[in-house]
Amino acid sequence: MWRRLRTNRAFQVAAGTAFASYFKLVAKTSRFIVEPPDIYERMDAHLPLIMTFWHGQHFLTPFIMKPHHKAKVLISRHADAEINAIAAERLGVGTIRGSGATNPGDFHRKGGVSATYAMIETLREGINVAMTADVPKISRRAGLGVVTIARHSGRPILPIAMATKNRILLKSWDRASLHLPFGQGAAVVGEPIFVARDVDEAGLEAARARVQEQLEKATARAEALLGRGDGGR
């Protein structure tokens, strides 16, 4: 039944719209701690940005942005992701369709090449882009995708972690959190990461490791601000 539903356009639109409304409810009824306090001044100094976060922490990230922070988010072409794309658009976030892969054949098939070009062009137009940092289907292991975009665009990466005190941890590969309303939340932003255009393979790996480190630190800090020490596990 799910196979039929997930490709039904009416269902996709209804579900995406419902998710967007739910996320708005969570954001509106939650009291968020934002760290560092001057994050918006820091963001504005480096626009446009490449915002990145762990898969499964991405549901509330549209709400960390101010109205002038226009953005497009990378979302898979997979049928299951269509609901996410509709929800993002209902929240005022544009979409770029495609996803990464661990081998070149899948990367082309999943639209990775066209998505990479689209993200670079979006940044050239002065619009922020957002994407998950994880290697596909490997939770919380940063891949080379985000640093490759930074390298070719010349724009900085901004690591972001968001958490809520009231949540349900889902048993999914990405350890996603279903955020619940009427509670406290935390949004922590790491230091901007720049990647030189002429960086070699070792330098690209060092940048990837820096993204990994910054996301781990931001996630741990967001959890600590909510009185948890589990790093979101």
TANORFEN-V416474 format. One record per backbone hydrogen bond with DSSP energy under -0.5 kcal/mol. CO is the residue of the C=O (numbers start at 1). NH is the residue of the N-H. E is the energy in kcal/mol with one decimal. If there is no record, write none. Layout:
CO:NH:E / CO:NH:E
This chain:
1:5:-2.5 / 2:6:-2.9 / 3:7:-0.5 / 4:7:-0.6 / 5:8:-1.7 / 7:9:-0.6 / 8:12:-2.6 / 9:13:-2.6 / 10:14:-2.3 / 11:15:-3.0 / 12:16:-2.8 / 13:17:-2.4 / 14:18:-2.2 / 15:19:-2.7 / 16:20:-2.2 / 17:21:-2.2 / 18:22:-2.3 / 19:23:-2.8 / 20:24:-2.0 / 21:25:-1.9 / 22:26:-2.4 / 23:27:-2.6 / 24:28:-2.6 / 25:29:-2.0 / 26:30:-0.7 / 27:30:-0.5 / 30:32:-0.7 / 31:185:-2.6 / 32:34:-0.5 / 33:187:-2.9 / 35:189:-2.4 / 36:39:-1.6 / 38:42:-2.0 / 39:43:-2.8 / 40:44:-2.4 / 41:45:-1.3 / 42:46:-0.5 / 43:46:-1.7 / 44:47:-0.6 / 49:51:-0.7 / 49:129:-2.4 / 50:158:-2.9 / 51:131:-2.3 / 52:160:-2.5 / 53:133:-2.1 / 54:57:-2.1 / 56:177:-1.7 / 58:61:-0.8 / 60:63:-1.8 / 61:64:-1.6 / 62:65:-0.8 / 66:69:-2.2 / 68:70:-1.6 / 70:128:-2.0 / 71:94:-2.2 / 72:130:-2.1 / 73:75:-0.5 / 73:96:-2.5 / 75:98:-2.3 / 78:81:-1.3 / 78:82:-0.5 / 79:82:-1.3 / 80:83:-0.5 / 81:85:-2.3 / 82:86:-2.3 / 83:87:-2.4 / 84:88:-2.6 / 85:89:-2.3 / 86:90:-2.2 / 87:91:-1.2 / 88:91:-0.5 / 88:93:-2.6 / 89:92:-1.4 / 92:94:-0.5 / 94:73:-2.7 / 96:75:-2.8 / 103:107:-2.1 / 104:108:-2.1 / 105:109:-2.3 / 106:110:-2.7 / 107:112:-2.7 / 107:113:-0.5 / 108:111:-1.6 / 110:99:-0.8 / 111:115:-2.2 / 112:116:-2.1 / 113:117:-2.1 / 114:118:-2.2 / 115:119:-2.4 / 116:120:-2.1 / 117:121:-2.4 / 118:122:-2.3 / 119:123:-2.1 / 120:124:-1.9 / 121:125:-1.3 / 122:127:-2.1 / 123:126:-1.8 / 128:72:-1.8 / 129:51:-2.9 / 130:74:-2.7 / 131:53:-1.0 / 133:143:-2.8 / 135:138:-2.6 / 137:139:-0.5 / 138:141:-1.1 / 141:135:-2.7 / 144:148:-2.0 / 145:149:-2.0 / 146:150:-1.9 / 147:151:-2.2 / 148:152:-2.2 / 149:153:-1.9 / 150:154:-2.1 / 156:50:-2.3 / 157:159:-0.6 / 157:193:-2.4 / 158:52:-2.2 / 159:190:-2.6 / 161:188:-2.7 / 163:186:-2.7 / 165:167:-0.7 / 166:180:-2.6 / 168:170:-0.6 / 168:178:-3.1 / 170:172:-1.5 / 172:175:-1.7 / 176:170:-2.8 / 177:179:-0.9 / 178:168:-1.7 / 183:31:-2.3 / 184:165:-3.4 / 185:33:-2.5 / 186:163:-2.2 / 187:35:-2.7 / 188:161:-2.5 / 192:194:-0.5 / 193:157:-2.8 / 196:199:-1.3 / 200:204:-2.3 / 201:205:-2.0 / 202:206:-2.0 / 203:207:-2.0 / 204:208:-2.2 / 205:209:-2.4 / 206:210:-1.7 / 207:211:-2.2 / 208:212:-2.3 / 209:213:-2.5 / 210:214:-2.7 / 211:215:-2.5 / 212:216:-2.3 / 213:217:-2.4 / 214:218:-2.5 / 215:219:-2.5 / 216:220:-2.4 / 217:221:-2.3 / 218:222:-2.5 / 219:223:-2.2 / 220:224:-2.2 / 221:225:-2.4 / 222:226:-0.8 / 223:226:-0.7 / 223:228:-2.9 / 224:227:-1.9 / 230:233:-1.6
